[in-house]
């Protein structure tokens, strides 16, 4: 039977367009990562692995990025 896993948190950007989320839980395959900026800026997952994700913004940004990491492995 698969184990459902979820992590949530905040990634802080400080005059940058790139940040890294390091996962707290262990995943057998790449989880799904959902990101949301607290301001009017586009943020997206640039790359993902079983241990971390690189988050990019459309321009330099100072503020918080909320994230959820979801897996059913």
VMD Tcl script that draws the C-alpha trace (Angstrom):
set ca {
  {0.00 0.00 0.00}
  {1.25 3.50 -0.87}
  {1.97 6.07 1.81}
  {0.60 9.56 1.24}
  {3.10 12.28 2.22}
  {2.76 16.07 2.36}
  {5.10 18.84 3.47}
  {4.37 22.56 3.62}
  {6.60 25.54 4.23}
  {7.83 28.96 3.27}
  {10.81 29.74 1.07}
  {12.15 33.29 1.58}
  {13.48 35.17 -1.43}
  {15.71 38.21 -0.78}
  {16.44 40.18 -3.97}
  {16.85 36.99 -5.99}
  {15.05 35.03 -8.67}
  {16.12 31.53 -7.56}
  {15.70 29.48 -4.39}
  {16.03 25.85 -3.29}
  {13.64 23.76 -1.22}
  {15.31 20.81 0.51}
  {12.75 18.14 1.38}
  {12.43 16.91 4.97}
  {10.89 13.56 4.06}
  {12.32 10.75 1.92}
  {10.67 10.08 -1.45}
  {11.01 7.01 -3.68}
  {10.26 9.13 -6.78}
  {10.01 12.83 -7.53}
  {7.10 14.37 -5.62}
  {4.77 17.08 -6.90}
  {5.71 20.59 -5.76}
  {3.22 23.48 -5.75}
  {4.45 27.06 -5.19}
  {2.63 30.36 -4.64}
  {4.12 33.84 -4.21}
  {2.56 36.27 -1.74}
  {2.88 39.09 -4.32}
  {2.01 39.62 -7.96}
  {4.94 37.70 -9.47}
  {5.20 34.43 -11.37}
  {6.99 31.58 -9.58}
  {7.55 28.07 -10.89}
  {9.42 24.83 -10.27}
  {12.50 24.88 -12.51}
  {13.73 21.39 -11.56}
  {12.90 18.66 -9.11}
  {14.54 15.55 -7.69}
  {13.77 13.11 -4.86}
  {15.54 15.39 -2.35}
  {15.00 19.01 -3.48}
  {13.40 21.46 -5.90}
  {14.73 24.63 -7.51}
  {12.20 27.45 -7.58}
  {12.43 30.39 -10.01}
  {10.67 33.75 -10.12}
  {9.99 35.78 -13.27}
  {12.19 38.59 -11.89}
  {14.18 39.58 -8.81}
  {11.90 39.18 -5.78}
  {11.98 39.84 -2.06}
  {9.24 38.04 -0.19}
  {7.80 34.70 0.77}
  {7.00 31.72 -1.44}
  {4.55 29.23 0.09}
  {5.03 25.63 -1.00}
  {3.48 22.17 -0.71}
  {5.27 18.93 -1.49}
  {2.92 16.05 -2.22}
  {3.60 12.38 -2.91}
  {1.82 9.07 -2.90}
  {4.73 6.65 -2.90}
}
mol new
graphics top color blue
foreach p $ca { graphics top sphere $p radius 0.5 }
foreach p [lrange $ca 0 end-1] q [lrange $ca 1 end] { graphics top cylinder $p $q radius 0.2 }
display resetview
